[in-house]
Amino acid sequence: MARLKTRSNVFYAFLNKQFNIMNYKSARCSMHCFESTALPLGSVGQCLQTCREGITECRDFAHNRQKESAEKLAQCIKDASDQTNLTDPIVHFMSCYEQAAVRYDSISDLIEEEFDNYV
C-alpha cells in the first residue's frame, strides 16, 4: 500500500508537470490567434475556441484513464473480497495494488503521448 501511495504521488506530480506544459502550449496557441490584426474577430474567436478545445480534450483524456484505473482497482478488490474462490486473499489484495501501480506507468505513457500531439 505504501508503494502504491508513493507511486500515485509520483503520478500526480507527472500530471501536474504535463498540465503546466499544456497551459503553456495553450497560452502560446492563444497568442498566435492575435498575431495578425487583419483577422476578423470571428476568426480570432474560432482560433481561441480551438485552443481551449485542445486542452479540454487532453484533460478529459487524462481523467478518463484515471477513472478506468480506479474502476479496475475497485473491481479487483471486490473480487478479492469473495474468498470462496481464492486460496490466499492477502496475495490477491496485494496483486490488486501491484496492478494499480503498474497501470500508473502505462497511463503516464498514454498521457504523455496524447499530450505531445497537442501543438
C-alpha positions as CSV (number, residue, x, y, z in Angstrom):
1,M,0.0,0.0,0.0
2,A,2.9,2.4,0.8
3,R,4.4,1.6,-2.6
4,L,1.1,2.4,-4.3
5,K,0.9,5.7,-2.4
6,T,4.4,6.7,-3.4
7,R,3.7,5.7,-7.0
8,S,0.5,7.7,-7.0
9,N,2.3,10.8,-5.7
10,V,4.8,10.5,-8.5
11,F,2.0,10.1,-11.0
12,Y,0.2,13.2,-9.7
13,A,3.5,15.2,-9.9
14,F,3.8,13.9,-13.5
15,L,0.2,15.1,-14.2
16,N,1.0,18.5,-12.7
17,K,4.0,18.8,-15.0
18,Q,2.0,17.8,-18.1
19,F,-0.7,20.2,-17.4
20,N,1.8,23.0,-16.8
21,I,3.2,22.2,-20.2
22,M,-0.4,22.1,-21.7
23,N,-1.2,25.5,-20.1
24,Y,2.0,26.9,-21.7
25,K,1.1,25.5,-25.1
26,S,-2.5,26.8,-24.7
27,A,-1.2,30.3,-24.0
28,R,1.2,30.1,-26.9
29,C,-1.7,29.0,-29.1
30,S,-3.9,31.8,-27.9
31,M,-1.2,34.4,-28.6
32,H,-0.9,33.0,-32.1
33,C,-4.6,33.8,-32.6
34,F,-3.8,37.6,-32.1
35,E,-0.7,37.7,-34.3
36,S,-2.4,39.3,-37.2
37,T,-4.6,42.4,-36.8
38,A,-6.1,41.7,-40.2
39,L,-8.0,38.7,-39.0
40,P,-11.7,39.3,-38.4
41,L,-13.0,38.9,-34.8
42,G,-14.9,35.8,-35.7
43,S,-11.7,34.1,-36.9
44,V,-9.9,35.0,-33.7
45,G,-12.8,33.7,-31.6
46,Q,-12.7,30.4,-33.5
47,C,-9.0,30.1,-33.1
48,L,-9.3,30.7,-29.3
49,Q,-12.0,28.1,-29.2
50,T,-9.7,25.6,-30.9
51,C,-7.0,26.3,-28.4
52,R,-9.4,25.7,-25.5
53,E,-10.8,22.5,-27.0
54,G,-7.4,21.0,-27.3
55,I,-6.6,21.4,-23.6
56,T,-10.1,20.3,-22.6
57,E,-9.7,17.1,-24.6
58,C,-6.4,16.4,-23.0
59,R,-7.8,17.0,-19.6
60,D,-10.7,14.7,-20.3
61,F,-8.4,12.0,-21.7
62,A,-6.3,12.0,-18.5
63,H,-9.4,12.0,-16.3
64,N,-10.9,9.0,-18.2
65,R,-7.7,7.0,-17.9
66,Q,-7.6,7.6,-14.2
67,K,-11.3,6.7,-13.8
68,E,-10.7,3.4,-15.7
69,S,-7.8,2.6,-13.4
70,A,-9.8,3.3,-10.3
71,E,-12.7,1.1,-11.5
72,K,-10.3,-1.8,-12.3
73,L,-8.8,-1.5,-8.8
74,A,-12.3,-1.4,-7.2
75,Q,-13.3,-4.5,-9.2
76,C,-10.1,-6.3,-8.2
77,I,-10.7,-5.5,-4.5
78,K,-14.3,-6.6,-4.8
79,D,-13.2,-9.9,-6.4
80,A,-10.7,-10.4,-3.6
81,S,-13.4,-9.9,-1.0
82,D,-15.2,-13.0,-2.4
83,Q,-13.0,-15.5,-0.6
84,T,-14.8,-18.6,-1.8
85,N,-12.7,-19.0,-4.9
86,L,-9.4,-17.8,-3.5
87,T,-6.7,-19.8,-1.8
88,D,-5.0,-16.7,-0.3
89,P,-7.0,-13.4,-0.3
90,I,-4.0,-11.4,1.0
91,V,-2.0,-12.3,-2.1
92,H,-4.9,-11.3,-4.2
93,F,-5.3,-7.9,-2.4
94,M,-1.5,-7.3,-2.9
95,S,-1.8,-8.2,-6.5
96,C,-4.6,-5.6,-6.9
97,Y,-2.4,-2.9,-5.6
98,E,0.6,-4.0,-7.7
99,Q,-1.5,-4.0,-10.8
100,A,-2.7,-0.5,-10.0
101,A,0.9,0.7,-9.5
102,V,1.9,-0.8,-12.9
103,R,-1.2,0.9,-14.5
104,Y,0.2,4.2,-13.4
105,D,3.2,3.6,-15.7
106,S,1.1,2.7,-18.7
107,I,-1.3,5.6,-18.1
108,S,1.7,8.0,-17.8
109,D,2.9,6.8,-21.2
110,L,-0.5,7.2,-22.8
111,I,-1.0,10.7,-21.4
112,E,2.5,11.8,-22.4
113,E,1.9,10.5,-26.0
114,E,-1.6,12.2,-26.2
115,F,-0.4,15.5,-24.8
116,D,2.6,15.5,-27.2
117,N,0.1,15.6,-30.0
118,Y,-1.2,19.0,-28.8
119,V,0.9,21.6,-30.5
